[in-house]
Amino acid sequence: MAFLYRSLFLFEADTATIFEIKRLDIQSKNPGHLYFWLYFDNASRQLSQLDFVDMSTEDGEHQREFSQGQLRFNTTGGTFSPADGAAPLTLRTINPPTLPAELETALFAFFA
C-alpha cells in the first residue's frame, strides 16, 4: 500500500540504515501518528520501528532516545548505540534524505 510521506532524516552504515519519515496521508495532532523512526537491517532485509522516547539538540548535535538505543547525529554523520550493548554503528548522513527504492518498498510493506 503506497502512501504519501516525506523523508526527514536518512543515515547509512555498512550493516543498517536508520531513517525518519513523516506520513502526509494522516491528519492528526499526535506526533506519534505522523512521525516514524525506522531501522533497516541490511543482512536480514527486515524493517523495524524504533520506539521513540525523547529528543534534544545542543550545539548542532541532535540526540534521539529510543527503547532500542541512542542516536546522535549532525549534518555529516552520527552514531547509533544499541541498548543491548552491541557495538555502535557509525552512520553517514545522506542528503537529500531520499529513500532508495528498496527502502521505500520495505516501508510500504511495513505499513500495509
VOTINU-655847 format. One line per 3 residues: number of its first residue (from 1); for each residue x, y, z of C-alpha. Coordinates in Angstrom, 2 decimals. Each point is the difference from the previous one (the first is absolute). Example, Ala and Ser with C-alpha at 12.3 -4.5 7.8 and 13.67 -1.06 7.14 Angstrom:
# VOTINU-655847
1 = 12.30/-4.50/7.80; 1.37/3.44/-0.66
END
This chain:
# VOTINU-655847
1 = 0.00/0.00/0.00; 1.63/3.24/-1.11; -0.61/3.18/1.97
4 = 1.31/3.55/0.05; 2.98/0.65/2.24; 3.01/2.26/0.33
7 = 3.38/-1.37/0.96; 1.51/2.27/2.68; 3.28/-1.70/0.91
10 = 1.96/-2.82/-1.64; 3.13/-1.62/1.45; 1.95/-2.92/-1.46
13 = 2.51/-2.43/1.47; 1.48/-3.11/-1.58; -2.45/-2.25/1.87
16 = -3.11/2.15/0.44; -1.93/3.09/-1.02; -1.88/2.24/2.45
19 = -2.51/2.56/-1.17; -2.92/2.18/1.06; -3.13/0.65/-2.01
22 = -3.04/2.18/0.43; -3.22/-1.49/-1.32; -1.90/2.57/-2.05
25 = -3.11/-2.13/-0.50; -1.12/0.20/3.64; -1.66/2.97/1.68
28 = 0.88/0.01/3.70; 1.34/2.34/2.66; 1.75/-2.98/1.65
31 = 3.64/-0.16/-1.16; 0.00/-3.75/0.68; -2.47/-0.46/-2.86
34 = 2.09/2.02/-2.48; 3.72/-0.45/0.71; 1.80/-3.35/-0.18
37 = 3.62/-0.98/0.54; 0.86/-3.27/-1.71; 2.96/-2.39/-0.03
40 = 0.80/-2.10/-3.07; 2.33/-2.94/0.55; 1.98/-0.51/-3.21
43 = 0.76/-3.68/0.65; -3.54/-1.19/0.82; -1.74/2.66/-2.16
46 = -2.35/0.57/2.95; -1.49/3.37/0.87; -0.94/0.76/3.60
49 = -1.32/3.05/1.77; 2.14/1.73/2.63; -2.08/0.83/3.07
52 = 0.50/3.74/0.62; 0.63/1.10/3.59; 1.56/3.50/-0.06
55 = 1.97/2.51/-2.08; 2.36/2.92/0.51; 2.30/2.30/-1.96
58 = 3.09/1.73/1.30; 2.76/1.84/-1.90; -1.08/-1.41/-3.36
61 = -0.09/-3.60/1.23; -3.34/-1.76/0.09; -0.83/-2.85/2.32
64 = -2.89/-2.43/-0.20; -0.74/-2.56/2.68; -1.81/-3.21/-0.93
67 = -0.80/-3.12/1.98; 2.45/-1.77/-2.33; 2.90/2.47/0.44
70 = 1.29/3.53/-0.41; 0.59/1.92/-3.23; 2.34/3.00/-0.09
73 = 0.48/1.88/-3.26; 0.94/3.24/-1.75; 0.00/1.11/-3.64
76 = 2.77/-2.41/-1.06; -0.41/-3.15/2.07; -0.98/-1.64/3.21
79 = 0.08/-2.99/2.30; -2.67/-2.45/1.05; 0.77/-1.74/3.29
82 = -2.27/-3.02/0.50; -1.57/-0.42/3.44; 1.00/-3.68/0.04
85 = 3.70/0.93/0.23; 0.87/-1.03/-3.58; 2.70/2.00/-1.78
88 = -1.09/3.51/-1.04; -0.72/0.67/-3.67; 1.88/2.81/-1.70
91 = -2.45/1.75/-2.31; 0.32/2.18/-3.09; -2.60/2.73/-0.47
94 = -1.67/-0.19/-3.43; -1.20/3.33/-1.43; -2.51/0.39/-1.43
97 = -1.61/-2.77/2.06; -1.62/-1.75/-2.96; -0.75/-3.65/0.69
100 = 1.40/-2.49/-2.50; -2.59/-2.22/-1.73; 0.78/-3.01/2.23
103 = -0.64/2.01/3.18; -3.15/1.54/-1.40; -1.33/-3.45/-0.90
106 = 0.80/-1.23/3.54; -1.68/3.10/1.45; -3.24/-0.54/-1.92
109 = -0.01/-3.71/0.93; 0.59/0.87/3.67; -3.07/2.24/0.15
112 = -2.20/-2.26/-2.17
END
